[in-house]
Amino acid sequence: MKEEKIIVPANGYVMLLVFLILFIGSIAAIISFRTPWFGITLFLGIVTMFGFLMVQPNNSRVLLLFGKYVGTVKKNGFYWVNPFYTKKKISLRASNFDSERLKVNDKLGNPIMISTILVWRVLDTYKAAFDVDNFENFVRVQTDAAVRKLASMYPYDNFADEGHDEDITLRSSVNEVSNALEKEIDERLSIAGIEVLEARIGYLAYAQEIANAMLKRQQATAIVAARHKIVEGAVSMVEMALEELGKKQIVDLDEERKAAMVSNLMVILCGDKDASPVLNTGTLNQ
């Protein structure tokens, strides 16, 4: 397979002077000498005009001669090349691509909506021009394919209650997922001579049909986790209270009174509402 060949054509300003001499001189000679032979030099001057080439910064021109690759001009400037060359313009500037929101399944089979933002540029003009049919369309198609594959590799979120305790998820592991996505897209686009500068998830959400159910599930998980912390703290506080009462001998509690105290403290510490005190003037059983 051929490689990219960088060439620097002839100076365009010098050839512009030659063109003016041929063109203006031929017209003056035809008028002065009244002979058609100078029409040949006039024709050569007109043909010379089609060889001028201007390359702007971060642009390139791929040159072909009757279907044969000649080389690529990447240095910006004003040049002159063979008038019979075919000049194909390929931009070397960084380009943004914001993909459409795709509906795919994550690792757990949940339908999600996902899109990606890709920053890329052409690195090898030969591959971009000849190894793929349309490199811009190639970028779009392969990016969508890479996003679909990435989504199937990781779950949207952790669900430890079902035994799916994943270290990397699409929602929380932004850096890891972006690095994996960038590597996957770069491998796919290297055949077209394209360099991936950055790739990251632009949009991520559950699909509409399960969004409400998943939101309730996340809320329930958060409530359970909060209750777990509350109960854990309440048990520690009750344990500390009983220990301090026994250590300082403030009151002598039998097992029945300890159970009642523990029950009351747990209700107070774990309840959603403020406790309403009840004054007991009798014994515990009256």
C-alpha positions in Angstrom: 0.0 0.0 0.0 1.3 3.5 -0.9 2.2 6.1 1.7 1.6 9.8 1.8 4.2 11.7 -0.2 4.8 15.4 0.7 5.9 17.6 -2.2 6.7 21.3 -2.6 5.7 22.6 -6.1 7.3 25.5 -8.0 6.9 29.0 -6.8 3.7 30.5 -8.0 4.9 34.1 -8.2 7.6 33.2 -10.7 5.2 31.3 -12.9 2.7 34.2 -12.6 5.4 36.4 -14.2 6.0 33.8 -16.9 2.2 33.6 -17.6 1.9 37.4 -17.9 4.9 37.5 -20.3 3.4 34.7 -22.5 -0.1 36.1 -22.4 0.5 39.8 -22.9 3.6 39.3 -25.1 1.6 36.9 -27.4 -1.3 39.4 -27.8 1.1 42.2 -28.5 3.1 40.1 -31.0 -0.1 39.1 -32.9 -1.2 42.7 -33.1 2.2 44.0 -34.1 3.3 41.3 -36.6 -0.2 40.2 -37.7 0.7 36.6 -37.7 -1.3 33.7 -36.2 1.8 31.8 -35.1 2.0 33.6 -31.9 -1.4 32.1 -31.1 0.5 29.0 -30.0 2.4 30.9 -27.3 -1.0 32.5 -26.3 -2.5 29.1 -25.9 0.5 27.9 -23.8 0.0 31.0 -21.6 -3.7 30.1 -21.1 -2.9 26.5 -20.3 -0.3 27.7 -17.8 -3.0 29.6 -16.0 -4.7 26.4 -14.9 -1.6 25.3 -12.9 -1.8 27.9 -10.2 -2.4 26.5 -6.7 -3.1 28.3 -3.4 -2.9 26.3 -0.1 -4.2 28.0 3.0 -2.9 27.2 6.5 -4.1 23.8 7.8 -5.2 22.7 4.4 -3.8 20.4 1.8 -4.0 19.5 -1.9 -3.8 15.9 -3.1 -2.4 15.9 -6.7 -3.4 13.3 -9.3 -2.1 12.9 -12.8 -4.6 10.9 -14.9 -5.6 8.8 -11.9 -2.1 8.4 -10.5 -1.2 9.7 -7.1 1.6 12.3 -7.4 1.9 13.8 -3.9 0.3 16.0 -1.3 1.0 19.7 -0.8 0.7 20.7 2.9 2.8 23.8 3.2 0.7 26.9 2.8 1.5 29.3 0.0 1.1 30.2 -3.7 2.4 27.5 -6.1 2.3 26.3 -9.7 1.9 22.7 -10.7 1.3 20.8 -13.9 -1.9 22.1 -15.4 -3.1 18.6 -16.0 -3.0 17.7 -12.3 -6.3 17.0 -10.6 -6.3 18.9 -7.3 -8.3 17.5 -4.4 -8.7 19.7 -1.3 -8.5 18.0 2.1 -8.7 20.1 5.3 -6.2 19.4 8.1 -8.1 21.4 10.7 -9.6 19.9 13.8 -13.3 19.1 13.3 -16.1 18.5 15.8 -18.7 15.7 15.4 -21.7 15.5 17.7 -23.4 12.2 17.0 -27.1 11.7 17.2 -28.7 10.2 20.3 -28.7 6.4 19.8 -30.9 4.0 21.6 -28.8 1.0 22.7 -28.7 -1.6 25.5 -26.1 -1.4 28.2 -24.3 -4.4 29.7 -27.3 -5.3 31.9 -29.7 -5.1 28.9 -31.3 -1.8 30.0 -32.2 0.5 27.0 -30.4 3.8 27.2 -30.0 6.9 25.1 -26.4 7.9 24.4 -24.4 10.3 22.1 -20.8 11.2 21.7 -18.7 14.3 20.9 -15.7 13.6 18.8 -12.8 15.9 17.9 -10.8 14.6 14.9 -8.5 15.7 12.1 -6.9 14.2 9.0 -3.4 13.0 9.6 -2.6 11.0 6.4 -4.2 12.5 3.3 -3.4 9.5 1.1 -5.5 7.1 3.3 -8.3 9.7 3.7 -8.5 10.2 0.0 -8.0 6.7 -1.4 -8.4 4.0 1.4 -12.1 4.9 2.1 -14.9 6.1 -0.1 -15.9 9.2 1.9 -13.8 9.8 5.0 -16.3 12.3 6.6 -19.1 9.7 6.3 -16.7 7.0 7.5 -16.1 9.0 10.7 -19.9 9.3 11.4 -20.6 5.6 10.8 -17.6 4.2 12.7 -18.2 6.6 15.6 -21.8 5.3 16.0 -20.6 1.8 15.8 -18.0 2.4 18.5 -20.6 4.0 20.8 -22.9 1.0 20.4 -20.1 -1.3 21.3 -19.0 0.8 24.3 -22.5 0.9 25.7 -22.7 -2.9 25.7 -19.4 -3.2 27.6 -20.5 -1.3 30.8 -23.7 -0.9 32.8 -25.4 2.4 33.1 -25.1 2.4 36.9 -24.2 0.1 39.8 -26.9 -2.1 41.3 -25.3 -3.9 44.2 -28.6 -5.3 45.4 -28.7 -7.5 42.3 -25.1 -8.6 42.5 -23.9 -6.3 39.8 -21.2 -4.4 41.6 -19.2 -3.0 38.7 -16.1 -0.8 39.2 -16.7 1.1 35.9 -20.1 2.4 34.9 -21.2 4.8 32.1 -22.7 7.3 34.5 -20.0 7.6 37.2 -16.7 6.6 35.5 -16.4 9.5 33.1 -12.6 9.4 32.5 -12.4 5.6 32.1 -15.3 5.5 29.7 -14.0 8.4 27.7 -10.5 6.8 27.4 -12.1 3.5 26.3 -14.3 5.3 23.7 -11.3 7.3 22.4 -9.2 4.2 22.0 -12.1 2.3 20.2 -12.8 5.1 17.8 -9.1 5.7 17.1 -8.6 2.0 16.1 -11.5 2.2 13.7 -10.5 5.5 12.1 -6.8 4.7 11.7 -7.6 3.0 8.4 -8.7 6.4 7.0 -5.6 8.2 8.3 -7.7 10.1 10.9 -6.4 11.1 14.3 -8.8 11.2 17.2 -8.0 14.2 19.4 -10.8 13.7 22.0 -13.9 11.6 22.4 -16.3 11.8 25.3 -20.0 11.0 26.1 -22.2 14.0 25.2 -25.5 12.7 26.4 -26.5 9.8 28.6 -29.9 8.8 30.0 -32.2 5.9 30.4 -34.6 5.4 27.5 -38.0 6.9 28.0 -39.9 3.7 28.6 -37.9 2.8 31.7 -36.8 6.3 32.9 -39.5 6.6 35.5 -39.0 3.1 36.9 -35.3 3.6 37.2 -35.7 7.0 38.9 -37.9 5.4 41.5 -35.4 2.6 41.9 -32.6 5.1 42.5 -34.7 7.0 45.0 -35.5 3.7 46.8 -31.8 2.8 46.9 -30.9 6.2 48.3 -33.6 5.9 51.0 -32.5 2.4 52.0 -28.9 3.5 52.2 -29.9 6.5 54.4 -32.0 4.3 56.7 -29.1 1.9 57.0 -26.8 4.7 58.2 -29.5 6.0 60.6 -30.0 2.6 62.2 -26.3 2.0 62.4 -25.8 5.3 64.2 -28.8 4.7 66.5 -27.5 1.3 67.6 -24.1 2.9 68.4 -25.8 5.7 70.4 -28.0 3.3 72.4 -25.0 1.1 73.1 -23.0 4.1 74.3 -25.9 5.3 76.5 -26.3 2.0 78.2 -22.6 1.7 78.7 -22.3 5.2 80.3 -25.3 4.6 82.6 -23.8 1.4 83.9 -20.4 2.9 84.2 -21.5 6.0 86.2 -24.1 4.0 88.1 -26.8 6.6 87.6 -29.6 4.1 87.6 -29.8 0.3 88.1 -31.7 -1.1 85.1 -32.9 -4.7 85.0 -33.3 -6.5 81.6 -36.9 -5.5 81.2 -36.1 -1.8 81.7 -33.1 -2.0 79.4 -35.3 -3.5 76.7 -37.9 -0.7 77.2 -35.2 2.0 77.1 -33.6 0.5 74.0 -37.0 0.4 72.3 -37.8 4.0 73.2 -34.4 5.3 72.0 -34.6 3.4 68.7 -38.0 4.9 68.0 -36.8 8.4 68.8 -33.5 8.1 66.8 -34.9 6.3 63.8 -38.3 8.0 63.5 -39.2 10.5 60.8 -41.1 12.7 63.2 -40.2 14.3 66.5 -41.0 12.1 69.5 -43.9 13.0 71.8 -42.9 12.5 75.4 -45.2 10.6 77.8 -45.0 11.2 81.5 -45.3 7.9 83.5 -46.0 8.4 87.3 -46.4 4.8 88.1 -44.3 1.7 87.6 -43.2 0.3 84.3 -46.2 -2.1 84.2 -48.9 0.4 85.3 
